């Protein structure tokens, strides 16, 4: 009986320690460089940043350039092909370079 209870507890906690990590939102992805002119939230607002893949490829590239011009660089470490689906954050464009309607596999991660 004790083994059964212990097994149930272990099985129920397994999901709590999984290595799954959701794709991070833009306010976490964009990191300031020494040239950053403001904080990340202000920069996102000034760049009219839409943090969804549904914003479209052109808009994502335009806002990424704006963020770079403001002194920020993307940290793409939280993005992978397993957590970039649905209406994913804009940073997922590294896995969907032609937009969600035309998925392509990407061999090397490139910043938006």
DACORUR-V421205 format. One record per residue. N is the residue number from 1. RES is the residue in three letters. OMEGA is omega as a letter, one per 30 degrees, with the letter a starting at -180 (NA if undefined). Layout:
# DACORUR-V421205
N_RES_OMEGA, N_RES_OMEGA
This chain:
# DACORUR-V421205
1_UNK_l, 2_UNK_l, 3_UNK_l, 4_UNK_l, 5_UNK_l, 6_UNK_l, 7_UNK_l, 8_UNK_l, 9_UNK_l, 10_UNK_a, 11_UNK_a, 12_UNK_l, 13_UNK_a, 14_UNK_l, 15_UNK_a, 16_UNK_a, 17_UNK_a, 18_UNK_a, 19_UNK_a, 20_UNK_l, 21_UNK_l, 22_UNK_l, 23_UNK_a, 24_UNK_l, 25_UNK_a, 26_UNK_a, 27_UNK_l, 28_UNK_a, 29_UNK_a, 30_UNK_a, 31_UNK_a, 32_UNK_l, 33_UNK_l, 34_UNK_a, 35_UNK_a, 36_UNK_a, 37_UNK_a, 38_UNK_l, 39_UNK_a, 40_UNK_a, 41_UNK_l, 42_UNK_l, 43_UNK_l, 44_UNK_l, 45_UNK_a, 46_UNK_l, 47_UNK_a, 48_UNK_a, 49_UNK_l, 50_UNK_a, 51_UNK_l, 52_UNK_l, 53_UNK_a, 54_UNK_l, 55_UNK_l, 56_UNK_a, 57_UNK_a, 58_UNK_a, 59_UNK_a, 60_UNK_l, 61_UNK_l, 62_UNK_a, 63_UNK_l, 64_UNK_l, 65_UNK_l, 66_UNK_a, 67_UNK_l, 68_UNK_l, 69_UNK_l, 70_UNK_l, 71_UNK_l, 72_UNK_l, 73_UNK_a, 74_UNK_l, 75_UNK_a, 76_UNK_a, 77_UNK_a, 78_UNK_a, 79_UNK_l, 80_UNK_a, 81_UNK_a, 82_UNK_a, 83_UNK_l, 84_UNK_a, 85_UNK_a, 86_UNK_l, 87_UNK_a, 88_UNK_l, 89_UNK_a, 90_UNK_a, 91_UNK_l, 92_UNK_l, 93_UNK_l, 94_UNK_l, 95_UNK_a, 96_UNK_a, 97_UNK_l, 98_UNK_a, 99_UNK_a, 100_UNK_a, 101_UNK_a, 102_UNK_a, 103_UNK_l, 104_UNK_l, 105_UNK_a, 106_UNK_a, 107_UNK_a, 108_UNK_l, 109_UNK_l, 110_UNK_a, 111_UNK_l, 112_UNK_NA
